[in-house]
Amino acid sequence: MKKDHRWLEGQGVLMSILVTLLVLVGGIVEIVPLYYVRSSVPPIEGVKPYTPLELEGRDLYVREGCYNCHSQMVRPFRDETERYGPYSKAGEFVYDHPFQFGSKRTGPDLHREGGKYPDSWHYYHMRNPREIVPGSVMPKYSWLHETKLDTSLTKKKMEVLRKLGVPYSDADIEGAKAAMETQAQGIAGRLVEQKVENVQSDREIVALIAYLQRLGGDIHWREGAQ
């Protein structure tokens, strides 16, 4: 029996045109509907945007390349959920731009890190990981304790994120500085209560702690979480 497609495959120019049309039509069918839906992944109840201080801490996390060794996506397998906690849901990441899923686990997954350790644990761990975890291969990040947090672009970052769909209000943006100071002072106060000396609330380490303590906590999965 004659195979008609052999003839078509032999026509290079025509075949290229038809393949291009097919790809274009397929792309349009997949992409265009997305412009008519507010969100393809609705946020989970309780998931909120990062506070200004947590947002700055997240940028420090990215700046220092933490995602190169730590993932933030617990996969739905028993060995993962028993070690890290409930598996990650898409609705938990709707306000992350960009996502910090990661692809490598030189260190543990951090998506359920929030509330796992006290603030002082993170303070000392970032200063010298081997003080807390003997044998750790993680480098020191002691400059975070000495460097003053740059907040000059915080409002601008929030404005940009709002354009991407993060529901920051005008009041949130205008009150960013005061909100950061209040949250930073709260963290610094807890560090002092936990016997940490020479704590300064305007250092980068405080913002990073704010971010780490937020991770995975919006769904209140830990026993007794409020």
C-alpha positions as CSV (number, residue, x, y, z in Angstrom):
1,M,0.0,0.0,0.0
2,K,1.3,3.4,-0.9
3,K,2.3,5.6,2.0
4,D,1.2,9.2,1.2
5,H,3.2,10.7,4.0
6,R,6.4,9.6,2.4
7,W,5.7,12.2,-0.4
8,L,5.1,14.9,2.2
9,E,8.3,14.1,4.1
10,G,10.2,14.5,0.9
11,Q,9.0,18.1,0.4
12,G,11.4,19.9,2.8
13,V,10.0,23.4,2.4
14,L,6.4,22.4,2.6
15,M,7.0,20.1,5.5
16,S,8.8,23.0,7.4
17,I,5.9,25.4,6.8
18,L,3.3,22.8,8.0
19,V,5.4,22.0,11.2
20,T,5.7,25.7,11.9
21,L,2.0,26.3,11.6
22,L,1.3,23.3,13.8
23,V,3.6,24.6,16.5
24,L,2.1,28.1,16.3
25,V,-1.5,26.8,16.6
26,G,-0.6,24.6,19.5
27,G,1.2,27.4,21.2
28,I,-1.8,29.8,20.8
29,V,-4.2,27.2,22.1
30,E,-2.1,26.7,25.3
31,I,-1.0,30.3,25.9
32,V,-4.1,32.5,25.0
33,P,-6.4,31.1,27.7
34,L,-3.9,32.0,30.4
35,Y,-4.5,35.7,29.6
36,Y,-8.2,35.3,30.6
37,V,-7.8,33.7,34.0
38,R,-6.7,35.7,37.1
39,S,-4.5,32.9,38.3
40,S,-4.0,29.3,37.2
41,V,-2.9,28.4,40.8
42,P,-5.0,30.0,43.5
43,P,-3.3,30.7,46.8
44,I,-4.0,28.4,49.7
45,E,-5.9,29.9,52.6
46,G,-3.6,31.5,55.0
47,V,-0.8,32.1,52.5
48,K,0.2,35.8,52.6
49,P,2.8,37.9,50.8
50,Y,6.2,38.4,52.5
51,T,6.6,41.3,54.9
52,P,9.0,44.0,53.8
53,L,11.7,42.5,56.1
54,E,11.1,39.0,54.9
55,L,11.3,40.2,51.3
56,E,14.7,41.7,52.0
57,G,15.8,38.5,53.7
58,R,14.7,36.6,50.7
59,D,16.8,38.8,48.4
60,L,19.8,38.1,50.7
61,Y,19.1,34.3,50.4
62,V,19.2,34.7,46.6
63,R,22.3,37.0,46.7
64,E,24.3,34.5,48.7
65,G,23.3,31.6,46.4
66,C,21.6,29.5,49.1
67,Y,19.5,27.9,46.5
68,N,22.6,26.2,45.0
69,C,22.7,23.8,48.0
70,H,19.2,24.0,49.4
71,S,16.0,23.2,47.7
72,Q,12.6,24.5,48.8
73,M,10.2,21.8,47.5
74,V,9.3,18.8,49.6
75,R,8.3,16.1,47.2
76,P,5.3,13.8,47.9
77,F,7.3,10.8,49.0
78,R,7.2,9.2,52.4
79,D,11.0,9.5,53.1
80,E,10.7,13.2,52.3
81,T,7.6,14.0,54.3
82,E,8.9,12.1,57.3
83,R,12.1,14.1,57.3
84,Y,10.9,17.6,56.2
85,G,7.2,17.7,56.8
86,P,4.1,17.9,54.5
87,Y,4.9,18.0,50.8
88,S,4.9,21.3,49.1
89,K,1.7,22.6,47.4
90,A,1.6,24.9,44.4
91,G,-0.6,27.4,46.2
92,E,2.2,28.1,48.7
93,F,4.4,29.6,46.1
94,V,2.0,32.1,44.4
95,Y,3.8,35.1,45.8
96,D,7.4,33.9,45.1
97,H,9.0,35.7,42.2
98,P,11.1,33.8,41.2
99,F,10.5,30.4,42.8
100,Q,13.3,29.0,45.0
101,F,12.5,25.3,44.3
102,G,16.2,24.5,43.8
103,S,17.5,21.3,42.3
104,K,20.3,20.2,44.6
105,R,20.5,19.1,48.2
106,T,24.0,19.5,49.5
107,G,22.1,20.7,52.5
108,P,18.6,19.8,53.7
109,D,15.4,21.1,52.0
110,L,14.3,24.4,53.7
111,H,10.7,24.7,52.7
112,R,9.5,23.7,56.2
113,E,12.3,25.5,58.0
114,G,10.1,28.2,59.6
115,G,9.7,27.6,63.4
116,K,11.9,24.5,63.4
117,Y,14.7,26.2,65.4
118,P,14.9,29.4,67.5
119,D,16.2,32.6,66.1
120,S,19.5,32.2,67.9
121,W,20.1,28.8,66.1
122,H,20.1,30.6,62.8
123,Y,22.2,33.5,64.1
124,Y,25.0,31.2,65.2
125,H,24.6,28.8,62.3
126,M,25.0,31.5,59.7
127,R,28.0,32.9,61.6
128,N,29.8,29.5,61.7
129,P,27.8,26.4,60.8
130,R,30.3,24.1,62.5
131,E,29.4,25.7,65.9
132,I,26.0,24.1,65.5
133,V,26.5,21.2,63.1
134,P,30.0,19.6,63.5
135,G,31.2,18.4,60.1
136,S,29.0,20.7,58.1
137,V,30.4,21.7,54.7
138,M,28.4,25.0,54.7
139,P,30.6,28.1,54.5
140,K,30.5,30.9,57.0
141,Y,28.4,34.0,56.4
142,S,29.7,36.1,59.2
143,W,29.5,39.3,57.2
144,L,25.7,39.2,57.5
145,H,26.1,40.0,61.2
146,E,28.2,43.0,60.5
147,T,26.6,44.5,57.3
148,K,23.8,47.0,57.7
149,L,20.7,46.1,55.7
150,D,20.1,48.3,52.7
151,T,16.4,49.2,52.5
152,S,16.6,51.9,50.0
153,L,14.9,49.9,47.3
154,T,12.3,48.0,49.4
155,K,9.3,50.1,48.4
156,K,10.3,49.9,44.7
157,K,10.6,46.1,45.0
158,M,7.1,45.9,46.5
159,E,5.7,48.1,43.7
160,V,7.2,45.8,41.1
161,L,5.9,42.7,42.8
162,R,2.4,44.3,43.0
163,K,2.5,44.5,39.2
164,L,3.3,40.8,39.1
165,G,0.2,40.1,41.2
166,V,1.4,40.2,44.8
167,P,-1.5,42.0,46.7
168,Y,0.5,44.8,48.4
169,S,-1.6,47.8,49.2
170,D,-0.6,51.4,49.1
171,A,-0.5,51.4,52.9
172,D,1.7,48.3,52.9
173,I,4.2,50.0,50.6
174,E,4.2,53.4,52.4
175,G,4.5,51.7,55.8
176,A,7.3,49.4,54.7
177,K,10.0,51.1,56.7
178,A,8.0,51.2,60.0
179,A,7.0,47.5,59.5
180,M,10.6,46.5,58.9
181,E,11.8,48.2,62.0
182,T,9.0,46.7,64.2
183,Q,9.7,43.2,63.0
184,A,13.5,43.6,63.2
185,Q,13.2,44.8,66.7
186,G,11.1,41.9,67.6
187,I,13.7,39.4,66.3
188,A,16.5,41.3,68.0
189,G,14.6,41.2,71.2
190,R,14.1,37.4,71.0
191,L,17.8,37.0,70.2
192,V,18.7,38.9,73.4
193,E,16.3,36.8,75.4
194,Q,18.1,33.7,73.9
195,K,21.4,35.1,75.3
196,V,22.8,36.4,72.1
197,E,25.1,39.4,72.7
198,N,25.8,42.5,70.7
199,V,22.6,42.2,68.6
200,Q,21.8,45.0,66.2
201,S,18.4,45.0,64.6
202,D,19.5,46.7,61.4
203,R,21.9,44.0,60.3
204,E,21.4,41.7,57.3
205,I,21.3,38.6,59.5
206,V,18.1,39.8,61.1
207,A,16.3,40.1,57.7
208,L,17.6,36.6,56.7
209,I,16.3,35.1,60.0
210,A,12.9,36.7,59.3
211,Y,12.8,35.0,55.9
212,L,14.0,31.6,57.1
213,Q,11.5,31.6,60.0
214,R,8.7,32.3,57.5
215,L,9.4,29.4,55.2
216,G,6.5,26.9,55.0
217,G,4.8,28.3,58.0
218,D,1.7,29.8,56.5
219,I,-0.2,26.4,56.5
220,H,0.5,25.9,60.2
221,W,1.3,22.3,59.9
222,R,3.3,21.8,63.1
223,E,1.5,20.5,66.1
224,G,0.4,23.4,68.3
225,A,1.2,26.1,65.7
226,Q,-1.0,29.2,65.8
